């Protein structure tokens, strides 16, 4: 390695000064300094904090007496150092012990005593333990067992009696005040309700409120005598197909049953069965859901609720691997409203439409990159009508394909009518002001709109 001439002189002066100090220390008296000795400039000190205050450097050994780091200590072996700044700096040190460091720069260049070569850096070996297949399965089993033991404390087995029959379903503890969330269809028409816990405690309950559009209901436990454990609440907006899904409930009356599967799909739109409006952003799962699971929670791998199990698709009323859950993001909006106000209000745009598919794109002569909701009808006097949204001018089910296409809301792109329904239900409230992106006559325009309120479903 080539060093600048000034740095070479600086190192030579410092190292040679140390050699002289060591020699003085060993002999007990200072030796005569050769006439070729020079004093290094003060601006080229080895370190800002200097050496030991008891040791004074009086000079350096002539360059002809400086040896290489790799040589054995000797005064007979010599090599010359040229003035060329590109030459290698060479030096030799007698054996000595240093009680204090002699400066930052010198300390980096001096080798260990009695060790002509710098010892290689030793990197400790890191032992990496690989789990066997059996250990992985065992770990998963332990995790699910721990999850069950925690979550089952929040699950209730609901029996609902009507004037004609008795049915059963599931629910989960929402808060320490005794509110329990379930499906509306579990408690529909009930004249009496009982809720049983895993610990054997059983209480009567009353209906607080329900929401037909989402098939959700809240009941209240009476005279609770043990500590309630509200279930952990998660999120459904960031779910991805393939993630673990765990259903807890009471299928066919078999109390406190756990089934596992995956999230099969997201962003489904599903009719509740009690309303003309659809449940948005529904979670589909292949975790076994059967009659009696209704109202129970669908959990993620950490035991947090991602949905409320509500329906299955089956010709035999038994699990066929296609189950649906109300998304917890909607539950988090509806349930507090039911508890506080006795009802939940949804925002309303006042349109009916359809997804822009290949047929509509062709009939309406839309560019291939246009996606969203094609507006078929606009409710007279509704928010969309007042904002100037155009419907298809056709009638009697025969479209002219000249309606607007809603492509965004508040700059969020809409890929379908389902996206529009989900956005309104999960992100807006009545009287909110939004900006609707419209594709009309070959261009995209922005239209401001004030949302209305959805009529109450009875």
C-alpha positions as CSV (number, residue, x, y, z in Angstrom):
1,X,0.0,0.0,0.0
2,X,1.4,3.4,-0.9
3,X,1.3,6.2,1.6
4,X,1.6,10.0,1.1
5,X,5.0,11.3,1.9
6,X,3.8,13.5,4.8
7,X,2.0,10.5,6.4
8,X,5.1,8.4,6.0
9,X,7.2,10.9,7.9
10,X,4.6,11.1,10.6
11,X,4.5,7.4,11.1
12,X,8.3,7.0,11.0
13,X,8.7,9.8,13.6
14,X,6.1,8.4,15.9
15,X,7.3,4.7,15.7
16,X,10.9,5.6,16.0
17,X,10.2,7.8,19.0
18,X,8.6,4.8,20.7
19,X,11.6,2.6,20.0
20,X,13.9,5.1,21.7
21,X,11.5,5.4,24.7
22,X,11.5,1.6,25.1
23,X,15.3,1.4,24.9
24,X,15.6,4.1,27.6
25,X,13.2,2.3,29.8
26,X,15.2,-1.0,29.5
27,X,18.7,0.4,30.2
28,X,17.7,2.9,32.9
29,X,19.4,5.8,31.2
30,X,19.1,7.8,28.0
31,X,21.5,6.8,25.2
32,X,23.3,9.3,23.0
33,X,21.2,10.5,20.2
34,X,22.8,10.4,16.7
35,X,23.2,13.8,15.0
36,X,20.8,12.7,12.3
37,X,17.9,12.8,14.8
38,X,15.1,15.2,13.9
39,X,12.1,16.3,15.9
40,X,8.7,15.7,14.3
41,X,6.5,18.8,13.8
42,X,3.9,19.3,16.5
43,X,1.1,19.0,13.9
44,X,2.0,15.4,13.3
45,X,1.5,14.0,16.8
46,X,0.5,10.4,17.1
47,X,-2.6,11.2,19.1
48,X,-4.4,14.2,20.3
49,X,-4.3,13.0,23.9
50,X,-0.5,12.1,23.6
51,X,1.4,9.4,25.3
52,X,2.0,8.8,29.0
53,X,3.0,12.2,30.7
54,X,6.1,10.6,32.3
55,X,7.7,9.6,28.9
56,X,9.3,12.2,26.7
57,X,10.3,11.6,23.1
58,X,13.6,13.2,22.2
59,X,14.1,11.9,18.7
60,X,13.8,9.0,16.2
61,X,16.2,6.4,15.0
62,X,17.7,7.1,11.6
63,X,15.8,5.7,8.7
64,X,18.7,3.3,8.0
65,X,17.9,1.4,11.2
66,X,14.2,0.8,10.6
67,X,13.2,-2.8,10.0
68,X,10.1,-4.6,8.8
69,X,7.2,-5.7,11.0
70,X,7.7,-9.3,10.0
71,X,11.4,-9.6,11.1
72,X,12.6,-11.0,14.3
73,X,14.0,-8.3,16.7
74,X,17.6,-7.6,15.7
75,X,20.0,-4.7,15.4
76,X,22.1,-6.3,12.7
77,X,19.6,-6.8,10.0
78,X,19.0,-3.5,8.2
79,X,17.1,-2.2,5.2
80,X,17.0,1.3,3.7
81,X,13.9,3.4,3.2
82,X,13.7,5.5,0.1
83,X,12.4,9.1,0.1
84,X,9.9,8.1,-2.6
85,X,6.4,8.4,-0.9
86,X,5.3,5.2,-2.6
87,X,7.8,3.0,-0.8
88,X,6.8,0.8,2.1
89,X,7.3,1.9,5.6
90,X,9.3,-0.7,7.6
91,X,10.1,-0.8,11.3
92,X,11.2,-3.1,14.1
93,X,10.4,-3.1,17.8
94,X,12.2,-4.8,20.7
95,X,10.1,-6.9,23.1
96,X,8.3,-4.7,25.6
97,X,5.2,-4.4,27.7
98,X,2.9,-1.4,27.5
99,X,0.7,-0.5,30.5
100,X,-1.2,2.2,28.7
101,X,-2.0,2.8,25.0
102,X,0.5,5.0,23.2
103,X,-2.1,6.7,21.0
104,X,-4.9,5.8,18.6
105,X,-2.8,5.8,15.4
106,X,0.2,4.0,16.8
107,X,-1.9,1.4,18.6
108,X,-3.4,0.3,15.3
109,X,0.0,-0.4,13.7
110,X,1.8,-2.1,16.6
111,X,1.5,-5.9,16.6
112,X,0.9,-8.0,19.6
113,X,4.0,-8.6,21.8
114,X,5.7,-11.9,21.0
115,X,3.4,-12.3,18.0
116,X,5.0,-11.2,14.7
117,X,1.7,-11.7,12.9
118,X,-1.7,-10.3,13.7
119,X,-4.0,-13.0,14.8
120,X,-6.9,-13.7,12.4
121,X,-10.3,-12.6,13.6
122,X,-12.2,-15.5,15.1
123,X,-15.9,-15.6,14.3
124,X,-17.9,-17.7,16.7
125,X,-19.8,-20.5,15.0
126,X,-23.6,-20.1,15.2
127,X,-25.4,-23.4,15.6
128,X,-28.6,-23.3,13.6
129,X,-31.2,-25.9,14.7
130,X,-33.5,-27.1,12.0
131,X,-36.9,-28.4,13.1
132,X,-37.9,-31.8,11.9
133,X,-41.3,-32.3,10.2
134,X,-42.6,-33.9,13.4
135,X,-41.5,-30.9,15.4
136,X,-43.2,-28.5,13.0
137,X,-46.4,-30.4,13.3
138,X,-46.1,-30.5,17.0
139,X,-45.5,-26.8,17.2
140,X,-48.5,-26.1,15.1
141,X,-50.6,-28.3,17.3
142,X,-49.4,-26.6,20.5
143,X,-50.2,-23.2,18.9
144,X,-53.7,-24.2,18.0
145,X,-54.3,-25.8,21.4
146,X,-53.1,-22.6,23.2
147,X,-55.3,-20.5,20.9
148,X,-58.3,-22.6,21.6
149,X,-57.8,-22.4,25.4
150,X,-57.6,-18.6,25.2
151,X,-60.4,-18.0,22.7
152,X,-62.9,-20.5,24.0
153,X,-63.4,-18.4,27.1
154,X,-65.1,-15.8,25.0
155,X,-67.4,-18.2,23.1
156,X,-71.1,-18.8,24.0
157,X,-73.5,-21.5,23.1
158,X,-76.8,-19.8,22.4
159,X,-80.2,-21.5,22.8
160,X,-83.1,-19.5,21.3
161,X,-86.7,-20.5,22.1
162,X,-89.6,-19.3,20.0
163,X,-93.3,-20.1,20.2
164,X,-92.9,-22.9,17.7
165,X,-89.4,-24.4,18.3
166,X,-86.0,-24.1,19.8
167,X,-82.8,-23.4,17.9
168,X,-79.2,-22.9,18.7
169,X,-76.2,-21.0,17.5
170,X,-73.0,-19.3,18.6
171,X,-71.8,-15.9,19.7
172,X,-68.8,-14.3,21.3
173,X,-68.2,-11.8,24.1
174,X,-67.7,-8.2,22.9
175,X,-67.1,-6.4,26.1
176,X,-67.0,-6.7,29.9
177,X,-70.5,-5.3,30.1
178,X,-72.0,-8.5,28.9
179,X,-72.7,-7.7,25.3
180,X,-72.5,-10.7,23.0
181,X,-72.3,-10.6,19.2
182,X,-74.1,-13.1,17.1
183,X,-76.2,-13.4,13.8
184,X,-79.7,-12.0,13.6
185,X,-81.0,-15.2,12.3
186,X,-79.8,-17.0,15.5
187,X,-82.1,-14.9,17.7
188,X,-84.8,-14.1,15.2
189,X,-88.2,-14.2,16.9
190,X,-86.8,-15.6,20.1
191,X,-89.0,-15.3,23.2
192,X,-86.2,-16.4,25.5
193,X,-82.4,-16.7,25.2
194,X,-79.8,-18.6,27.2
195,X,-76.0,-18.4,26.8
196,X,-73.7,-21.1,28.1
197,X,-69.9,-20.7,28.6
198,X,-67.1,-23.3,28.3
199,X,-66.7,-23.1,32.1
200,X,-70.3,-24.3,32.5
201,X,-71.8,-21.0,33.6
202,X,-75.1,-20.3,31.9
203,X,-77.1,-17.0,31.8
204,X,-80.3,-15.7,30.4
205,X,-80.0,-12.9,27.8
206,X,-82.0,-10.3,26.1
207,X,-81.8,-8.8,22.6
208,X,-80.3,-5.3,22.5
209,X,-80.6,-4.5,18.8
210,X,-80.0,-6.1,15.4
211,X,-79.1,-5.1,11.8
212,X,-80.9,-7.0,9.1
213,X,-78.6,-5.7,6.3
214,X,-75.6,-7.4,7.8
215,X,-77.4,-10.2,9.6
216,X,-75.9,-9.1,12.9
217,X,-77.4,-8.9,16.4
218,X,-76.2,-7.9,19.9
219,X,-77.6,-9.6,23.0
220,X,-76.9,-8.7,26.7
221,X,-76.2,-11.3,29.4
222,X,-78.0,-10.9,32.7
223,X,-76.6,-11.3,36.2
224,X,-73.2,-12.4,35.2
225,X,-71.2,-14.1,38.0
226,X,-67.8,-14.6,36.5
227,X,-65.2,-12.5,34.8
228,X,-65.9,-12.0,31.1
229,X,-63.1,-12.2,28.6
230,X,-63.8,-10.1,25.5
231,X,-62.5,-11.7,22.4
232,X,-59.5,-10.2,20.4
233,X,-60.7,-8.2,17.4
234,X,-58.6,-8.2,14.3
235,X,-58.9,-6.7,10.8
236,X,-60.3,-8.0,7.5
237,X,-59.2,-5.3,5.1
238,X,-55.7,-6.9,4.6
239,X,-56.7,-10.5,4.5
240,X,-55.3,-12.7,1.7
241,X,-56.5,-16.0,0.3
242,X,-54.3,-18.8,1.7
243,X,-54.1,-17.3,5.3
244,X,-55.2,-19.6,8.1
245,X,-58.8,-19.4,9.2
246,X,-60.2,-21.0,12.4
247,X,-63.9,-21.3,13.2
248,X,-65.2,-21.7,16.8
249,X,-68.8,-22.5,17.6
250,X,-71.4,-25.1,18.3
251,X,-72.1,-27.0,15.0
252,X,-75.1,-29.4,15.3
253,X,-75.2,-28.5,19.0
254,X,-71.8,-30.0,19.6
255,X,-70.5,-27.4,22.1
256,X,-67.3,-25.4,21.7
257,X,-65.9,-27.0,18.5
258,X,-62.9,-25.8,16.6
259,X,-62.4,-26.3,12.9
260,X,-59.5,-25.0,10.7
261,X,-59.0,-24.1,7.1
262,X,-57.9,-21.1,5.1
263,X,-59.3,-17.9,3.8
264,X,-60.5,-19.1,0.4
265,X,-61.5,-15.7,-1.0
266,X,-62.2,-12.1,0.0
267,X,-64.4,-9.2,-1.1
268,X,-67.4,-11.4,-1.8
269,X,-70.8,-9.8,-1.9
270,X,-73.6,-11.7,-0.2
271,X,-77.3,-11.2,0.4
272,X,-78.2,-11.4,4.1
273,X,-81.5,-13.0,3.4
274,X,-83.4,-10.3,5.3
275,X,-82.7,-7.2,3.1
276,X,-82.5,-6.0,-0.4
277,X,-79.0,-4.8,0.3
278,X,-75.9,-6.9,0.2
279,X,-73.3,-7.6,2.8
280,X,-70.0,-6.3,1.4
281,X,-66.4,-7.6,1.6
282,X,-67.5,-11.0,2.9
283,X,-64.8,-13.5,3.8
284,X,-65.0,-17.0,2.2
285,X,-63.4,-19.9,4.0
286,X,-63.1,-23.7,3.7
287,X,-63.0,-24.1,7.5
288,X,-65.9,-26.4,8.3
289,X,-69.0,-24.3,9.1
290,X,-72.3,-26.1,9.8
291,X,-75.7,-25.3,11.3
292,X,-74.9,-24.1,14.8
293,X,-71.7,-22.3,13.8
294,X,-73.8,-19.2,12.9
295,X,-72.8,-16.2,14.9
296,X,-69.5,-17.7,16.0
297,X,-66.2,-16.1,15.2
298,X,-63.8,-16.8,12.3
299,X,-60.3,-16.2,13.7
300,X,-56.9,-15.6,12.2
301,X,-53.8,-17.6,13.2
302,X,-53.3,-15.3,16.2
303,X,-56.8,-15.8,17.6
304,X,-58.2,-12.4,16.5
305,X,-61.7,-12.2,14.9
306,X,-61.7,-11.6,11.2
307,X,-65.4,-12.4,10.6
308,X,-68.7,-13.6,12.0
309,X,-69.7,-17.0,10.5
310,X,-73.1,-16.5,8.8
311,X,-73.8,-18.8,5.8
312,X,-72.7,-21.9,3.9
313,X,-73.3,-22.8,0.4
314,X,-74.5,-26.4,0.3
315,X,-77.3,-28.5,-1.2
316,X,-77.4,-30.7,1.9
317,X,-77.2,-28.0,4.6
318,X,-73.8,-29.5,5.6
319,X,-70.3,-28.2,5.0
320,X,-69.2,-28.3,1.5
321,X,-66.0,-26.2,1.9
322,X,-67.7,-23.0,1.0
323,X,-68.6,-20.9,4.1
324,X,-69.0,-17.1,4.5
325,X,-68.4,-14.7,7.3
326,X,-69.4,-11.1,7.8
327,X,-66.1,-9.1,7.7
328,X,-65.0,-7.9,11.1
329,X,-64.3,-4.4,9.6
330,X,-68.1,-4.1,9.1
331,X,-68.8,-5.6,12.5
332,X,-66.6,-2.9,14.1
333,X,-68.8,-0.2,12.6
334,X,-72.2,-1.9,13.1
335,X,-71.9,-3.3,16.7
336,X,-71.0,0.0,18.5
337,X,-73.9,1.7,16.7
338,X,-76.3,-1.1,17.8
339,X,-75.1,-0.8,21.4
340,X,-75.2,3.0,21.5
341,X,-78.1,3.9,19.2
342,X,-80.1,0.7,18.7
343,X,-79.5,0.8,15.0
344,X,-76.8,1.4,12.4
345,X,-77.2,3.9,9.5
346,X,-75.5,3.1,6.2
347,X,-74.7,5.8,3.6
348,X,-76.6,5.8,0.3
349,X,-75.5,6.9,-3.2
350,X,-78.9,6.1,-4.8
351,X,-77.9,4.0,-7.9
352,X,-78.2,0.5,-9.2
353,X,-75.5,-0.8,-11.4
354,X,-73.3,-3.7,-12.6
355,X,-69.7,-4.5,-13.0
356,X,-68.1,-3.4,-16.2
357,X,-67.5,-6.8,-17.8
358,X,-66.5,-7.7,-21.4
359,X,-70.1,-7.5,-22.6
360,X,-70.8,-4.1,-21.1
361,X,-67.4,-2.8,-22.3
362,X,-68.3,-3.9,-25.8
363,X,-71.9,-2.6,-25.8
364,X,-70.9,0.7,-24.3
365,X,-67.8,1.0,-26.4
366,X,-65.5,1.5,-23.5
367,X,-61.7,1.5,-23.6
368,X,-60.2,-1.8,-22.4
369,X,-58.6,-0.2,-19.3
370,X,-61.9,1.2,-17.9
371,X,-63.2,-0.7,-14.9
372,X,-65.8,0.1,-12.3
373,X,-69.6,0.2,-11.9
374,X,-71.8,0.9,-14.9
375,X,-74.8,3.0,-13.7
376,X,-78.0,1.4,-14.9
377,X,-80.5,3.4,-12.8
378,X,-80.4,6.5,-10.6
379,X,-82.9,7.0,-7.8
380,X,-85.0,10.1,-8.6
381,X,-84.1,12.8,-6.1
382,X,-81.3,10.8,-4.5
383,X,-77.7,11.9,-3.9
384,X,-76.5,10.6,-7.3
385,X,-79.4,12.3,-9.1
386,X,-78.7,15.6,-7.3
387,X,-75.0,15.4,-8.1
388,X,-75.7,14.9,-11.9
389,X,-74.8,11.2,-12.3
390,X,-76.3,9.9,-15.6
391,X,-78.2,6.6,-15.8
392,X,-78.6,4.5,-18.9
393,X,-81.4,6.1,-21.0
394,X,-82.9,2.7,-22.0
395,X,-86.1,1.4,-20.4
396,X,-87.9,-1.9,-19.8
397,X,-84.7,-3.8,-19.4
398,X,-83.3,-2.6,-22.7
399,X,-80.2,-0.5,-22.2
400,X,-78.8,2.1,-24.6
401,X,-75.4,1.8,-23.0
402,X,-74.9,5.5,-22.5
403,X,-74.8,5.7,-18.7
404,X,-71.9,6.8,-16.6
405,X,-69.2,4.5,-15.3
406,X,-68.1,5.1,-11.7
407,X,-64.4,4.5,-11.7
408,X,-63.3,6.0,-8.4
409,X,-64.4,7.4,-5.1
410,X,-62.2,9.9,-3.3
411,X,-59.4,8.9,-5.7
412,X,-59.7,5.2,-4.7
413,X,-60.1,3.1,-7.9
414,X,-63.2,1.0,-8.2
415,X,-62.8,-2.3,-10.0
416,X,-66.4,-3.4,-9.8
417,X,-69.9,-2.7,-8.3
418,X,-68.8,-4.9,-5.3
419,X,-65.9,-2.5,-4.7
420,X,-68.3,0.5,-4.7
421,X,-70.7,-1.2,-2.2
422,X,-67.9,-2.2,0.1
423,X,-66.3,1.2,0.0
424,X,-69.5,3.0,0.9
425,X,-70.3,0.6,3.8
426,X,-66.8,0.4,5.3
427,X,-65.5,4.0,4.8
428,X,-68.4,6.4,4.7
429,X,-71.4,7.6,6.7
430,X,-74.6,9.6,5.8
431,X,-73.9,13.3,5.0
432,X,-70.3,12.6,4.1
433,X,-69.0,14.6,1.1
434,X,-67.2,12.5,-1.5
435,X,-65.8,13.0,-4.9
436,X,-66.9,10.5,-7.5
437,X,-64.8,9.8,-10.6
438,X,-66.9,9.3,-13.7
439,X,-66.0,8.0,-17.1
440,X,-68.3,9.8,-19.6
441,X,-68.1,10.5,-23.3
442,X,-64.6,9.2,-23.5
443,X,-63.1,11.3,-20.6
444,X,-62.9,11.0,-16.9
445,X,-64.4,13.8,-14.8
446,X,-64.8,14.4,-11.0
447,X,-68.3,15.1,-9.5
448,X,-68.8,16.1,-5.9
449,X,-71.6,14.4,-4.0
450,X,-73.2,14.5,-0.5
451,X,-74.2,11.0,0.6
452,X,-77.7,10.3,1.9
453,X,-78.8,7.6,4.4
454,X,-80.1,4.2,3.5
455,X,-83.8,3.6,4.4
456,X,-84.2,1.5,7.5
457,X,-84.9,-2.2,6.8
458,X,-87.8,-3.7,8.7
